[in-house]
Amino acid sequence: PGAFRFGFMAGQFGKQTTANEQNPMDSMRTFNRNGMAMKIGVGSTNNFVDLSLLKVSDKKGNFTYDSLNTGRNPQENVVAGINSKITFSKNVILDAEIASSLLTSDLFAKPFDDQETNSWVEKVNPIIEINQSTEFHYAARASLLYKLDKFSIRTDYTRVDQNYTSLGAYSIASDVERITIGPNLSLFNRKVNLRASAGWQHDNLRNTKKATSERLVGSLSIGWNPNQMFGIDGSFNNFTTEQTAGRIPLIDSTKVYQSQLSFTLSPRLIIMKGTNSHVIVLALNRNVLNDDNNRTAEFTENTVNTAVLNYAVTLQALKLTLNSGLNYMQMDQRNASNKASGLSLGASTMLLDDLLNLSLMNSLLFNSYSGNNTSSQGQILNSQLTAAYRVTQSHNIRAGVYYMGNYYKSGSTIPSFSELRGDISYVYSF
């Protein structure tokens, strides 16, 4: 109501499964995982503060401690966070979020001895079970945006503690601290757009790893759109990764010190003639991986060049779209080279008052490899025919036939094979 907002959810996050008794190392048991989350906040779209709380618990059930599957024992997690946005003016905006996580990774772990138990543990135990597997971690992010009519600059900062975990999220990249600065500039009535970014990040926040990985990131992109028919985009990216000594000295032969350069250029042409349209897109890309470790460069350095040309025509009166493409790829390493070139042809149309959609797509790729005293040449053919029929607004039937064939000369290191499959499905949309 008004400036206040409130949200709540509760339910089952996962169902119980049992491990394979014949081979427990090759299976993963899971537990009935239930949870609840709530959020309360105040403010508007431009200025607000939200408080959130999450609690997730696994039910032990009839399971006992499994020494063969450590890390697969029941867990309990409480996460609390604050998310806010402050608009100081139309030019300056601050976004910030901080969260803390208290995780008991093994509910079967031993509790603290009486001598170690203190008042805060007694207070927290009713909320989350505390034992010797319990860990506390936090994560934070903040961004500051300054913008004008044709220029803006954004600074982002992120820090996620090592082993930070939330059982309410599928995946979280932890043990990272990162800062990024990105200016944007528009020129000539926004027909030319420049965007740049520079950043630095590292891991090993607690200095417990053998090595610390640092990464420098820089990028620059430019887009030119003189009219509605023609446009061209180009970009340059540089990623440098270097390892430094952590808690022990580094071994030179395994030290990572690499840089990856990427260049892209993509012009496009759009021609409209009545109700018909023609679209031509060319994409050029070059990636270069340099390894400054002489002991590993022989196995890691590579250069990849790709070129893709696509043409599509849409005939509105016939409800027909035709597309074609040419592609080329070459990857060179110190002792090997892989080349591939091919073409593609396809068509799609709508029939029966737009209730039936038919689509046909074919591609042929010529592939060759040479290096390490071996070589191979062959062709890869892919073809598919799909149909989708809309029975009603909510009921749909889909079917498809797919063929793939790999054809290589006898004696090649790559085997030849062919595959034909089909499927049919029914889809109900709410």
N, C-alpha and C positions, 0 to 999 in steps of 0.2 A: 504493500500500500504506500502510495506516495513515493518518497525517496528511498524507502526501505525495500529490501528484497530478501527472500528466504527460499532455500531449497533443501530437500531431504530425499534420500533414497536408501533402501535396504533390500538385501536379497542374497542369492547364492552366487559366489564368484567361481566356484569349481565343484565338481562332483568327485566322490571317492572312487578310486580304482585300486586294485591289488597288484602286487608285483608277481612276475612269473616265478613260481617256486622252483622250477627246474633250472632257471638261469637268472637269478636276481640281479646280477650285474648288468644284464641286457634289457632291463625293464625299469620303469619308473612308477612307483606308487604315488598316488595323490590322495588328498584328504577332502572331506566335505569342508569347503571354505566359504564362510559366510561373512558378510560385512555390512557396514552402514556408513553413510557419509552425509554431511550437512554443511550448508553454507549460509551465512547471514551477512548482509552488507547494507551499505547506505551510500547514496550518491546517484549520479546520472551517468550518461555514456562518457562524458568528458572528465568527470571527477567522481571517483568512488573509492571505497575501501571495503574489501570483502575478507571475512574470516572463514576459514574452512577447516573441517576436521574429518578424518577418515580412520575407521577402525576395522581391521580384517583379522579373523581368527580361524585357524584350522581346528577341527574337532579330532581329538585323539582316537575316539572310538575304541575298537578292540585292538588297535595296533600297539606294538611295543617298540622299543628302541631298536633300530636296525644299524648295526655296526658296518655292514657292507654298503650301505647307501647313505652315508653322512651327507647332509645337505638336502635330503629328501624326507626329513622328519618334520612333524607339524610345526608351524610357525604362527607368530602373532605380531601384529604391527599397528602402531598408532602414528598418524601423520597429522601435523597441524601446520597451517600456513596462513600468510597474509598476502593478499594481492591488491595492488592499488594503482590508480592512475590520477595524476595531478596535471591539470592544464593551467600553467601559470599565466599564459597569454595565448593569443592565436599563433604565436611564433615558437613557443617553448612548451614542450610536453614531456613529462616524466612518467615512465612505467617502471614499476618495481614489484618484485615478488620474493618472498623468503619462506622456506618450509623446513621443518625439522622432523626427523623420523626416528622413532624408537622401535627397534626391531629385536624380537626374541627369535633367533633363527632356529632354535631347537627346544621345543617345550619339554623334551625328555632330559635336557641337560640338568646338571646338579644345581640346586639353589645355593645361594651364598651361605657360608657358615654364620652361626649366631654372632660371632665376633665381628664379622664384616657387615652385618646388616645394620643399616642406619635409618634415620627417620624418613628420608626421602623415598627409600625403597618401600617402606611400609605404607607410605601415602600413595605411591604409584601402583602398587600391586593390585588393588581393586580394579584398576583400569587396564593394565597389561601385566602379564606374569613376568616377573623379573628373575633371571637366573644367570648362570655364568656365560651364556651365549648372547646375552642382551648387549646391543650396541646402540649408540646415539650418533647420528650424523645430521648434517644440514646441507641445504642447497639454496642458492640465491642468484637472482638475475636482476639487472637494471638496465634501462635504456633511456637516453636523453636525446630528444629530437629538437633541432632548431631548423625552422623552415621559413623561407621567404617565397615570393611568387614564382621565381625561376631557379631557386637554389635551396638546397637543404643538406644538412649534415646530421648523421646519426651515430651515436656512440653506444655500443652494447658491451656489457660486462656480465660474465657468467662464472659461477664457481659451484661445482658439485663435489661434495666431499667424497673421499675414497670409501667405497662400499655403501654409498647411500642407496637405499632401497625403499620402494613403495610397493606394497602388494596390490595396490589399486592401479598400477601402470604395467603395461606389457613389457616395456623395455626402457631403461634409463642409462645414458652414457655417464658413468661416474668417474671420479678421480680426474677432473679436468678443470682448469682455470683458463678463461679466454677473454680477450678484449679485442674489439673490432671497431674501426672507424670507417664510415662510408659516406662520402659526399656525392650529391647528384646535382647536375646542372642542365638546364634546358635553354637552347638558343634558337634564334631565327623563327620566332613564333612556334616554338616547340617542335620544329621540324628536325632539329638535331638534339639528341639526348646523350649526355655523358654520365657515366656512372663508374665510380671507383670504390675500392675497398682494400683496407690493409688491416691485418690482424696477427695476433700472437697468442699461442696457447701452449700449455705444458701440463704434464701429469705428475705423478709422484708427490702429491700435496703433503703427504706425511713423511716423506723421505724413508719409506720402508721398502721400496723396490730396488733391484740391483742397478737399474739405470733410469734416467729421466729423459723423456722424449719431448723435445721442443719443436714447435711448428710455426713457420712464418708463412703467411698467406697474403698474396697481393693479386688484385684483379683490376682490369680496366675494360670497359665496354662502351661502344658508341653505336648509336642508331641514327640513320638518316632516312627520313620519309618526306621527300619533296612533294609528293602528291599521293592520291589514293591508288594509283596504278603501280608505282614502283617504290621499293624500299630496300635497304641493305643494312645488315647488322654485322658487327665485328667485335671480337673480344680477345683478350689476352689474360691468361691465368698463370700464376707461379706458386707452387707449393714446395716448400723446403722443410724437410724433416731431419733433425739431428739428435743424436743421443749423447748425453753427457753422463758422467759418473754419478751414481746414486749413493747407496750405502756401501758399495764396494767398487774398486777400480774397474774400468771397462776393458774388455779384451778387444784389441784393434781389429782382429780378423772378423769379428761379428758385429762391430759397431755400425749402426745405421746412420748414413749421411747422404741423403738423396734429395734431388730436386726434380720436379716435374713441371714442364712447360707445356702450355696448351694454347693453340691459336685456332680461331674459328672465323669463317667468313660466310655469310649467307645472304645473297641477293634474292629478291622475289619480284614477280611480275604478275599482276592481276588485271585481266582484260574482261570487261563486261560488254556484251553485245545483246541488247534486248533482254530477254529472260535467260540467256545463256551466259556462262562464265568460264573463263580459262585461267588456270593458276599454274604458274611455273616457279619452282623453288629449287635453288642450287645450294647445297651445304658442303663446305670444304672444312676439313679439320686436320690438324697436325698435333700429335702428342709426342713429346720427347722426355724420356726418363734418363737422367744423368746420375751416376753413382760415384761419389768421391772417395769411396772405399775401394782401393785397387784390388783387394782380395776378393771382393764380391761383385765388382763391376761386370766381369765376364758373364755372370749368370743373370744379372738383373737389367742391365742397360738395354733399352729398346727404343725404336722410333716407329710410330704408327701414323700412316697417312690414309685418309678416307675422303671419298667424294661421292655424293649422292645427288642425282638429278631426278626430280619428280614432275610429272605433268598430269593435270586432272581437268576434265571438261564436264560441266554439268548442263544437261539439256532439260530445262524445266518442263517444256511441253511434253516431252516423252517420259518424264520422270526417270531419267537415266543418267548415271554418272559413270564415266570411263576414266581409268587412271593407268599410267604407265611409269616405269622408272628404270634408271640405270644406276649401278653402284660399283664402286671399286675400293679395295682395301689392300694395303701392303704393310706388313709388319717386319721390320728388320732387327735382328739381334746380331751379336758378334759372330755367332757360328751357325745361324739359321735365318731363313727367310720364308715368309708365308704370304702368298698373294691370292686374292679372290676378286672376281668380277662377275657381274651378272645382270639380269634384267627381270622385270616383273610386269605383268599385265593383269588388269582386273576390271570388273564391271559390277554395278549394283542397280536395281530397279525396284519400283513399287508397282504392284498389280492389285486387281480386285478392289478398287476404290481405296487404295492405300492400306488394305488389311494384310497383304502379303508382301514381304520383303525378300528378294532373292539377291544373293551375292556370290560372285565367282572370283577367285584370286589364284594366280599362278606365278611362280618364280623359279628361275633357273640360275644356279650359281656354279661357276667354274673355279675350282680350287686347286692350288699347287703348293707344295711344301718341299724345301730342300735344306739340308743341313744335318750335321752330326752323322755323316756318311749314309744318310738315307734320303729318299725322295719319294713323292707320291703326287699323282695327278688324278683328278676326278670331277664329277659333276654331282650336284645336289638339287633335286627337283622336289618342289612342294606345290601341292594343288589342293584347294578346298572349295566346296560348294555348300553354302549354308542357306537356310530358309527360316523365316520367322513369321508366324501367322497369328494375328490378334483376333481371338474369338470374341472377346468383349473387352471393356476397358480394363478389367482386372485379370482376365484369363488369356494366357499366351502359350503357344506351342512352338518349340524350336527344334530344328533337326540339322544335322551336318554330316558330310562325308569328307574325310581327310586322307590324303595320300602323301607319303614321303619316301623318296628313294635316294640312296647314296650309291653312286656307281664309281668304283675305282678299279684301276687295272690290277690284274692278277699279280700277286707278289707284293702288293702295296702294304705298308704298315697299317693302313686304315681299311677295315673290312667293308665290303659292299653289303647292303641290305635294303629291303623295301618294307613298307608298312602301310596297311590300309585299315582304317577304322571309321566307325560311324557312331553317332549318338543322337538321342532324341530326349527332349526334356519338356516338362510342363512348368510354367511359372505363374504363380498367383501374386499379384501386386495389391497391397493394401491401399 
